Amino acid sequence: MAVATFTADPDLTETETATTISYASATLDAQPALALAAFTVAAADTTSDLAEGVAGMAAGLLDLFIEQGATFAQSYTVIDDDAFTWDGWTAAAQIRSSASSAATLYLDLGPYLTVDGPTISLTIPATQTATLTKNGRWDLEMTLDDTVVRLLQGAVIVSPEVTR
């Protein structure tokens, strides 16, 4: 059984044991920077065992701080298992007014997600962040066949644009 550590930035990691799950959290500094605590998930070698292993983990908590009218880009990468890949998985994410399917959809992030090996990238163009006027909730789900995993979830905080 392999252990995969997920981080928003491969340079920001912390040592974890195979039995420990630390939830992701975002903080802003004087220069906006993401500090993401790593979390681990046990994953086996076969696709079905891998899907079950990933499905057994709790979603990491990661708030998105989006600057209205600016390009938003983050990547989420498995960094401690060279063999791990998201190949075959489908990524889906949305920003809504609250954590409810009946809540207002602010932005479907699907078109702005890419999956490449161990990395999931989210790049929202400035033309789309300009349409965001309210804070909300988001999550990132990965799907493989009948297995759906909520990988990340959290608040979306929109910083209003001043320069037009």
C-alpha positions as CSV (number, residue, x, y, z in Angstrom):
1,M,0.0,0.0,0.0
2,A,1.4,3.4,-1.0
3,V,0.8,6.7,0.7
4,A,0.0,9.9,-1.3
5,T,0.4,13.4,0.1
6,F,-1.6,16.2,-1.5
7,T,-0.4,19.8,-1.4
8,A,-1.4,23.0,-3.2
9,D,2.3,23.8,-3.7
10,P,5.0,21.0,-4.0
11,D,7.3,23.3,-2.0
12,L,5.0,23.4,1.0
13,T,4.9,20.1,2.8
14,E,5.1,18.7,6.2
15,T,6.0,15.2,7.3
16,E,3.0,12.9,8.0
17,T,2.6,9.3,9.0
18,A,0.5,6.9,7.0
19,T,-2.2,6.9,9.7
20,T,-2.4,10.7,10.1
21,I,-4.8,13.0,8.2
22,S,-4.2,16.7,8.5
23,Y,-6.8,19.0,6.9
24,A,-5.7,21.6,4.4
25,S,-6.0,25.2,5.4
26,A,-5.2,28.5,3.6
27,T,-3.6,31.6,5.1
28,L,-2.8,34.9,3.6
29,D,0.4,36.7,4.3
30,A,1.6,40.3,3.5
31,Q,2.2,38.9,0.0
32,P,-0.7,36.6,-0.7
33,A,0.7,33.1,-0.3
34,L,-0.9,29.8,0.2
35,A,0.2,27.6,3.1
36,L,-1.3,24.2,2.8
37,A,-0.8,21.5,5.3
38,A,-0.3,18.2,3.7
39,F,-2.8,15.4,4.2
40,T,-2.3,11.7,3.4
41,V,-4.4,9.0,2.0
42,A,-3.6,5.3,1.8
43,A,-3.7,4.0,-1.8
44,A,-3.2,0.5,-3.1
45,D,-1.7,-0.6,-6.4
46,T,-4.8,-1.6,-8.4
47,T,-7.3,0.9,-9.9
48,S,-10.3,-0.4,-7.9
49,D,-8.2,-0.5,-4.7
50,L,-6.9,2.9,-5.4
51,A,-10.4,4.3,-5.9
52,E,-11.5,2.7,-2.6
53,G,-8.4,4.1,-0.8
54,V,-8.9,7.6,-2.1
55,A,-12.7,7.4,-1.4
56,G,-11.9,6.6,2.2
57,M,-10.3,9.9,2.9
58,A,-11.9,13.0,4.4
59,A,-12.0,16.1,2.2
60,G,-9.3,18.7,2.9
61,L,-10.4,22.1,4.0
62,L,-9.1,24.8,1.7
63,D,-10.5,28.3,1.4
64,L,-10.1,30.0,-2.0
65,F,-9.1,33.7,-1.9
66,I,-10.1,35.1,-5.3
67,E,-9.2,38.6,-6.4
68,Q,-12.1,39.8,-8.6
69,G,-10.9,40.7,-12.1
70,A,-7.6,38.9,-11.8
71,T,-6.5,35.4,-13.0
72,F,-6.7,32.8,-10.3
73,A,-4.4,29.8,-10.6
74,Q,-3.7,26.9,-8.1
75,S,-2.4,23.4,-8.6
76,Y,-3.0,20.4,-6.3
77,T,-0.4,17.7,-6.6
78,V,0.4,14.3,-5.1
79,I,4.1,14.8,-4.2
80,D,5.3,11.7,-2.3
81,D,4.2,8.8,-4.6
82,D,5.8,9.0,-8.0
83,A,3.5,6.3,-9.3
84,F,0.2,8.1,-8.3
85,T,-1.8,9.5,-11.1
86,W,-5.3,11.0,-11.5
87,D,-5.4,9.6,-15.1
88,G,-8.9,8.3,-15.8
89,W,-10.4,10.5,-13.1
90,T,-12.7,13.4,-13.9
91,A,-12.5,16.6,-12.0
92,A,-15.6,18.7,-11.1
93,A,-15.9,21.9,-9.0
94,Q,-18.4,24.6,-8.4
95,I,-18.8,27.8,-6.4
96,R,-22.2,28.2,-4.9
97,S,-23.9,30.6,-2.4
98,S,-23.9,27.9,0.2
99,A,-23.2,24.1,0.5
100,S,-26.5,23.0,-1.0
101,S,-27.5,21.8,-4.4
102,A,-30.4,24.2,-4.2
103,A,-28.0,27.2,-3.6
104,T,-27.3,29.7,-6.3
105,L,-24.5,28.6,-8.7
106,Y,-22.0,31.4,-8.9
107,L,-19.5,29.7,-11.2
108,D,-19.0,26.2,-12.6
109,L,-15.3,25.6,-12.4
110,G,-15.3,22.5,-14.6
111,P,-14.0,24.3,-17.7
112,Y,-11.1,25.7,-15.7
113,L,-9.9,22.4,-14.3
114,T,-7.2,20.2,-15.9
115,V,-5.9,16.8,-14.8
116,D,-2.3,15.8,-15.7
117,G,-0.8,12.8,-13.9
118,P,-0.6,13.6,-10.2
119,T,-1.7,17.3,-10.6
120,I,-5.1,18.9,-10.7
121,S,-4.9,22.5,-11.9
122,L,-7.5,25.2,-11.5
123,T,-7.0,28.3,-13.6
124,I,-9.9,30.8,-13.7
125,P,-9.4,33.6,-16.3
126,A,-9.8,37.2,-15.2
127,T,-12.9,37.6,-17.3
128,Q,-14.6,35.0,-15.1
129,T,-13.4,36.2,-11.7
130,A,-14.7,39.6,-12.7
131,T,-18.2,38.1,-12.6
132,L,-17.8,37.0,-9.0
133,T,-19.4,39.6,-6.6
134,K,-20.2,37.5,-3.5
135,N,-18.5,35.1,-1.2
136,G,-19.6,31.5,-1.3
137,R,-18.6,27.8,-0.8
138,W,-16.8,25.5,-3.2
139,D,-15.7,21.9,-3.4
140,L,-13.6,19.8,-5.8
141,E,-14.8,16.3,-6.6
142,M,-12.9,13.6,-8.4
143,T,-14.8,10.8,-10.2
144,L,-13.6,7.4,-11.4
145,D,-16.4,5.1,-12.6
146,D,-18.9,4.9,-9.7
147,T,-16.4,6.3,-7.2
148,V,-16.9,10.0,-6.3
149,V,-14.4,11.6,-3.9
150,R,-14.7,15.1,-2.5
151,L,-11.0,16.0,-2.4
152,L,-11.2,19.6,-1.2
153,Q,-13.9,22.0,0.2
154,G,-14.1,25.4,1.8
155,A,-15.2,29.0,1.6
156,V,-14.6,31.3,-1.3
157,I,-13.7,34.8,-0.3
158,V,-13.9,37.4,-3.2
159,S,-11.7,40.5,-2.9
160,P,-13.5,43.2,-4.8
161,E,-11.7,44.8,-7.7
162,V,-11.0,48.6,-7.5
163,T,-9.2,49.3,-10.8
164,R,-11.5,49.0,-13.8
